Amino acid sequence: MPNRDIRRSLIDSPDGYIECRELGPTAPLPAPEIEPLLLVHSTPGAAQSFDWLLPLLAAERRVVALSTPGYGASDRPPEPYTTLGQYARALARGLDGLGIERVSAFGAQTGALLAVEFAAAYPERTVRLALEEPFHWGRPGRREALLRTHSYEPARPDGSHLLALWQRTWRHHERQRAQRRRNGSALAGHDLEPVSESILQTLRVNSAAGAEIYGGVGWLGAAPYAMGHYDTWSRVAAIRAPTLVIHGTMSQLGRAHERFVEAIPGARGLRLPSDANFLPNQAPELFAAELLAFLDEERRS
């Protein structure tokens, strides 16, 4: 069932309308030192991807999820974005529209590198930073592999492209559900609603019209295209916020874990139990507890 407490809005910005979903106190805050938390989604997700997570994080702080331009209910950008800097600027403008100056930020997969760029570009606005499964995709072979997994399905008259998208999403959902069951999570049920929501998010970007610059992957691969051309190691070195780097214990991307921890000044690492790449909904209660503990460290000390 939809959470009726989640506040939904569209923020008017130079990048078009930006979708916002948020939960938690706005003003006055329970304590002035509890900064808002910005959630940055993976691809082809959107702000709605965090609906299950918002209640676990918003007891004491305002938690804001924004759909990046072109995803979810956010407008496509006026011109196709090709850099993570453009996406980070859109996030900053979204926060401006909400009257939020400083945030802590959490980014998931694609959102992890976007959160890196936000923190590097706006150090004065970033209090703390948490990155889930960051990876450097800037090598040609890695870039090609990334874009292959984020390519659109051309529409076919018999609708078979819809089945292909469903099967792709279902396989991903089943892997996550199996991991949640092993972790004893309350979210381990056999529920098709998350699959349906993921399909709707994917269909919004399953188009190639006007997206020729992305080389055939369509709007679905817009943010991954920018991620695959990102100068990761020079930008992580510019981060000034305390940072938590999260990978799964069996993550394929975890081979970059130590380098991220070493490259980001003052960062530390956290490995959470997984059979593959870690996603927060695999162990939601554990993940929320670890993230909140990290966010509250400075206040509690």
N, C-alpha and C positions, 0 to 999 in steps of 0.2 A: 504494500500500500504506500502511496506517496506520503512523504512527511509534510504535513500541512504547516509545520512551524518554519520550514525553510522559506526565507524571503527571496523572491525572484524579481529581477528588474533588468532593464536594458539601459545601459549607460551611453549617452550620446557623446561621441568623441570624433576627432579628426579622422580616425580609422573606420568610421561608421559606428553602428550600434554594437556594443560589447555586452554579451550576456553575463549576468552575475547571479550567483546563488549563494546565500549566506545564512549563517545561524550564529546565535550568541548575542551577548549584550552589545549595544552600540554606544550609548552615552546615558548616564555616566558609567564608566567602567568600574568593576568591583575594586580594582586597584590601578592607579594610573600607570604603574610600571608594566602592566600586562599589555603588550602590543598586539595588534591584530595579526592573524596568520593568513597568508596568501597561499592557496593551493593551485598548482599548475599541472594540468592533466597530460596524459600520454596521448599517442596518436592511434586511431582516429577518435579518441574520446573527446569529452567536453566537460564543462563544469558539472553537469549532471552525474558524471562518473563518480563524484565524491559524495553523493547524497547519503550513502550508507555511513561514510566516515565523519561527516559533519557533527552528528550527535555525540560521537565519542571524543571530540576535541573542543566543543564549544561551551562547556560548563562555565568557564571563567573568562573566556576571551572571544572576541569577534573573529569568526573564521569565514573567509571570503574565497570563493572559487570563481574564476573568470574563464570563459571560453575564449581562446585566442582567435583572432580574426580568421574567418573562413571555416571555423569548426563550431559545432553546436548551433545555437541560435544567433551567434555573432555574425555580422555581415562579412562577406568576403572583402579583403582590402581593396582600395581603389585600383591599385596595380599589384600584380602577384609579388609577394614578398620573397626575397631570396636569401635574407640574412636573419640570424637570430636577433641581431640588434634591432631590426624592425619590429619583431614580435615583442621584445622586451620593452621597447618604447610604447607599444600598444598597452601592455600591462600597466606601465607607469601612468598612462593617460586614463586607464580604467580606474586606478586608485585615486587619481585626481578627481574624477567624477564622483567618487564616494566620499571625498573629503579626508582621505587617509594619507598621511605623510610618510610614516615609517611602519614597516612590517617585518615580521619574520616570514620566511618563505620555505615551502616544501614543494619540490618538483619530482614527478614520477616519470622515469624513462625519458621520452622526448622532453617532458617538462623539467627534468633534472638539468639538462644543458641550457634550457631556456632560463631556469632559475639561476644557473651559473652566470649567464650573460646579464640578467637583471642585477645580481649582486655586484658584478664587475663594473657595470655601467652606472649604477646608482648606489655607490657605497654608503652615501649619507642617508639613504632610505632603507637600508637592509640591516636589521638588528641581529638576526641569526639565520642560518641557512641549513636545510636538510635536503640531501640528494639521494634519491632511490634509483639504484642501478645506472649511474652515469657511465658513459663509455665514450671513447674517442672514435668517431666514425669517419674521420677526414682522409683516410687512405683510400685509394681508388677501389680496391677489392671490397673493403668493408662498406664503402658507399654504395656500390652496386648491390651487395647483399641486402643492405637496409632498404633500398628502394624497391627491390623485388618483393619484399614482404609488405610494402605499403603502396601497392599499385591498384588502380581502380579496375573494376570488371566492366568492360564495355556492355552496354545494354543490348539484349538480344530479344527478338520478337516473341519467342516462346517463354520468356521470363526465366530461362535457365541461369542467367547471371544472378538472380535473386537466391536461387538454391546454392550457387557457388559461394556467395557471400555468407549465407546462413551456415553452411558447412564449415567455412573458415572460422567464423566466430564461435560456432559450437565446439569445435576442437579446442580452441583456446579456453573457453568457459569450462569444459570438462577437466582440463589440466588443473585449473585453479580450484575447482570444486574438490577434486581428489586431494589436493594439498590441504585445503581447509578441513576436510574430514580427518586427515591424519593428524592435524594440529588440534582437533577437538573443538573447532570453532562453531559458534551458534549459526554461522552463515553457510553451513555445509549442506543445506537442503538442496533437493533436486528441483530448482526453480528456473522456469524458462523466462521469467520476466527480465532478468539482467541480460539475457541473450537478445531478447526483443529490443531492449533499449539500446544495446550496442549496435544492432542492425540499423536502427533508426539513425543513430549518430553517423554510421558508415555511409548510409544512403545519402545523407546531406552533402557529403564530399565525394561521392562516387560519380564524378564528372570530369571531363577533360576540356570542356569549352572554355577557351581563354587561358588555359594552363599549359600552353605549348612549351613554355620556358622550362618546365619540369621534366621534359624529355619523355613523355608518354605515361607517367605514373598518375597524372591528373591531380586534382585538388587534394585527393587523399594523401598524396605524397608531398604536399607543399612544405610542411614543417620538417619532415625527414630530409627533404632536399637541402634546406638551410642547415640542418644538423650535420649532414654529410659534407658540407663545405665550411665547417666551423673550425677556427684555429683554437682548439680546446686548450692546449697546454699553456699558451700565452695568456689566455683569458682567466683560467683558474688561478694563475699566479697573482692576478689583480684583485682577488677577493680579499676583503678585510674583515668580514663578519666571521664569528665562530661558526664552524661548519661540521656537520655530521654526515659522513659518507656511508651509505647503507647498500650492501649487496647480500644476496642469499648465500648460504653456505655451499650450495652446489650450482651457483650461478655461472653461466657461460661467460657473462660479462665481468664476473668477479676477478678475472685475471688482471683487470686494470685497477683493482681496489687499492693496493698499496701505493700505486703511483699517484692516484688522486689524493690519498691521504698525505703523501709527501709533498705534492705540488701545491696544495692549498695551505697557505700559512695558518698555523694553529688548528688544523683539522684533526679529527679523529675518526676512526672507523668502527663500524658495527656490522657483524655478520649475523643475519637472522636465519632460522632454519628453513630450508627449501629443498625441493627436488630439482629445481631449475632456477631461472631468474626469479627473484623475489618480487611479489606484488603485495601491497598492504592488505588487500582483502583475503590473502592466504592465511594470515594470522592477525585479524583486525584488533583484537584486544591487546595482544602483545605489542603490535606496532604502535598503537595509540599511546600505550603506557610509556614506551621508549621515547617517542617523539615528544610527549608532554614533559617528561623528565628532562630532556635536553633543552626544551624551550624555557623551562622554569629554573634552570641551573643558576643563572646570575641573580635572579630575584631571591632564591632561597639562600644563597650564600651571603 
